Amino acid sequence: MNDQPTHETSNLSVPAWMDPACFSAAPTEPAYGYWVGGRPQSCQSHDELAERIRIDASKKVYLVWTAEVKYLVPPEEIPALFEAVFERAQVHVKKRRDSALHTSILLSDLLLFIWFTLHGVALILLLALVALGVIPLAESMAEQHRVHTYSAQQMACEVPEARFRAWLSTFLSHRCSP
């Protein structure tokens, strides 16, 4: 994305990811789009951008741009995208919950099978069930409760964390690229 900010432009009192210029300048044409996989993807309208965020269950879209912003920003930073971010969070939580539930069921079935055949391995499998099934399931249920009460004010409070995730993903992808 951008090179590191120079000493003249960087403000040492704020983290690098909170500097508006830490992300690339937003393209001027088209007026809407998102950044994913190291490349910009254009959208024809605000509604198309909102739909792309809405269906992003894996939360791969870290950065977006609109006609109103000067730099790429996380979707959480644009109040007009609240509904799309809210729906994306709901789909993401449901996906995590379903995955944890399937893992729990699979490991429970395996545990029962092992319990009746090899008692020694059952304890290890029980620990795997708790670590890989029960704990993620409990976390996803707690996150689902949090998402049900999600508001525009909470989205605004999540901007620093969203900027950090976006900054970290772009920083790591830039360092790992050839």
N, C-alpha and C positions, 0 to 999 in steps of 0.2 A: 504494500500500500504506500504510505508516505515514508520518507526517510525520517530518521529521528529528528525532533525539533532542535533548532539551534539554541545556543545559550541565550541569545538575545530575545527569542520568542517564548522560550519555556518559562513557566512560572513554577518555581521550586516549591511553593506552598501547596500546590495541588498535585495529585498523582497524574502521571503522564496520560492515562486513559480519560481523564476528565478535561483535558485540553481539547477544545473544539477542533483544532487542527491536527489531532493525532491520527485522524482518518483522512483518506483522500478527499479532495474536493468533489462535490456532487456533480455529475454530468449535467450539462445544461439542456441537452436533448437526448432522449425524451425527458419530459418533466417528472416522470415517475419510474421507479425501478428498485431493484434489490441486488445485493452482492452475495453470491453464493459460489462456492467452489473456486474462489480466486478470480471470478469474472463477473462483470456486471450483466444483469438481465433486465431488459427494459419492459415496461408496462405502458399500456396506452392510456390508462386512467387511474385515478385514485381507487376506484372500485376494483380494478384488476389487481392492483398492489395489495389491497386489503384481502382479496380472495386468496392470493398467493400466500400471505401470512397465515390466514385462516386454515389452510390445508397443510401447513408445515408442521406436522405432528412431531417430527424429530427435532424441531427447533434448529434447523440448519441455516435459516435466514437470520444472520446477526446484524446486518447493516442494510439500511434502505435510504432512499432519497425521494424528496418531493420538490415541487417548485418553490416551496417556502424555506428550504434549508440550504445552507451554503456548503456543508460537508456531509459525508455519509454519517448516519446516526443509527443507533439501535431503534427498532420499531417502538419500543417502550417510551422513547423520547418524543414521539409525535402523538399528541392527544387525540387527533382525529382517527387514529388506528386502534383506539382502545377496544372496540368491539371485536376486531380481528385478533388482537393479542389475547383477549379474554377467551375467545373460542379456541384459539391455538392451545392455550394453557389447559382447557378442559379436555381436548383431544389428547394432548400429551400425557396428562394424568391418567386418563382411561387406558391409554396404550401401556403405560408403566404398570398400572394395576393388573391388567389382563396378563401381561408377561409374568409378573410375580405370582399371580394365581396359577398360571399354567406350570410354572417351575415348581411351586409348592405341591401341586397335585402329582406331578411326575415324580418328584423326590419322595413323596409320601407313599406312592405305589411301590417304588423301588425299596423304600425302607421296610414296608410290610413283607415284601418278597425276601429280602435279605434276612429279616428278623426270624423268619421261619426256616431259613436254610443255614445261615452263618451268623451266629450271634456276635462274634467279635467285630465284624465289619459294621454292624448295625449302629454302634455308637458313633462312628465316624460319619455315617450317612445321616444320623440324627443331627449332628452338628452342621452338616452341609444343608440340611433342610431348614434349620433355623437361620443360618447365615445367608443362604441364597434364595430362600423362599419366604419365610415368615417375616423377617426383618424388612425386606423390600416391600412386601405386601402391606405391612403396618405403616411404613413410610408413605407409600402411595395413597393409602386411605387418609392419612393425616393431610397430605398435600391436596387430596380431593376436597376435604373439608375447607381448607384454606382457599381453594379456587372458587368455591361456591360463594364466598363472601368478598371476592375480588372487586375492587373499585378503581376508578380513575385516579384517586389519591394514592392508592397502593401502587398503581402502575408508575406514577410519578416518583414515588419513593424508591422504586426498583431501578431507576435510570442509572445510578452509579454502578450497581452490580451488572446490569446489562452492558454498559460501556466497557466494564472490565472484561467480561466474557468475550465481547467482540474484539477488544484490543488484544487479548491473549490469543484468540484464534488467528487473528491476522498476523500477530507477531510470530507465533509458532509456524504458521504456514509459510511466512516469508523466510524464516531461518531454515526451514526444512526443504525449501525448494532448491533445485539445482542451480 
